[in-house]
Amino acid sequence: MARQLEKIKEELDKLTRRRDSLNERIKALQDEYTEAENTMVTNAFHEAGLTLEQFSELLQKMGNRLPNREDLEEVQDK
């Protein structure tokens, strides 16, 4: 019986280490994704030549959709 408990404990420890390793990798990938997403938004902001106020207005106007050319032009014209 003690051997059976030992084997279960070894497997549990092994899986716990694997879970911890996967959790670390998931966190790293989430951070990497967020950083890439932020970079993409920042680059779009600069490429469009918007001021911070114009960018804020564009975001408010968009709501839950992507901006179209007309939205961008309207904000840039102000």
MOJO-V903190 format. One record per residue. N is the residue number from 1. RES is the residue in one letter. PHI is phi in radians with two decimals (999 if undefined). OMEGA is omega in radians with two decimals (999 if undefined). Layout:
n=(N:N)
res=(RES:RES)
phi=(PHI:PHI)
omega=(OMEGA:OMEGA)
//
This chain:
n=(1:2:3:4:5:6:7:8:9:10:11:12:13:14:15:16:17:18:19:20:21:22:23:24:25:26:27:28:29:30:31:32:33:34:35:36:37:38:39:40:41:42:43:44:45:46:47:48:49:50:51:52:53:54:55:56:57:58:59:60:61:62:63:64:65:66:67:68:69:70:71:72:73:74:75:76:77:78)
res=(M:A:R:Q:L:E:K:I:K:E:E:L:D:K:L:T:R:R:R:D:S:L:N:E:R:I:K:A:L:Q:D:E:Y:T:E:A:E:N:T:M:V:T:N:A:F:H:E:A:G:L:T:L:E:Q:F:S:E:L:L:Q:K:M:G:N:R:L:P:N:R:E:D:L:E:E:V:Q:D:K)
phi=(999:-1.11:-1.13:-1.12:-1.10:-1.10:-1.14:-1.11:-1.09:-1.08:-1.13:-1.07:-1.09:-1.08:-1.20:-1.14:-1.09:-1.13:-1.05:-1.07:-1.11:-1.15:-1.08:-1.12:-1.15:-1.05:-1.07:-1.10:-1.19:-1.09:-1.12:-1.10:-1.10:-1.07:-1.11:-1.13:-1.11:-1.10:-1.11:-1.08:-1.15:-1.08:-1.11:-1.10:-1.03:-1.25:-1.11:-1.35:1.16:-1.56:-1.40:-1.07:-1.13:-1.13:-1.11:-1.08:-1.10:-1.09:-1.09:-1.14:-1.16:-1.14:1.12:-1.82:-2.20:-1.38:-1.27:-1.92:-1.03:-1.11:-1.03:-1.11:-1.10:-1.08:-1.25:-1.19:-1.25:-1.35)
omega=(-3.14:3.12:3.13:3.10:3.13:3.13:3.12:-3.14:3.11:3.13:3.10:3.12:3.14:-3.14:3.09:3.09:3.13:3.11:3.14:3.11:3.12:3.10:3.09:3.14:3.10:3.14:3.13:3.12:3.08:3.11:3.13:3.13:3.14:3.13:3.12:3.11:3.12:3.11:3.13:3.14:3.13:3.12:3.12:3.11:-3.11:3.14:-3.14:3.14:-3.12:2.95:3.11:3.13:3.12:3.14:3.11:3.13:3.13:3.13:3.12:-3.12:-3.09:-3.03:-3.11:-3.13:3.08:3.14:3.03:-3.08:-3.12:3.09:-3.11:-3.13:3.14:-3.13:-3.13:-3.11:-3.09:999)
//
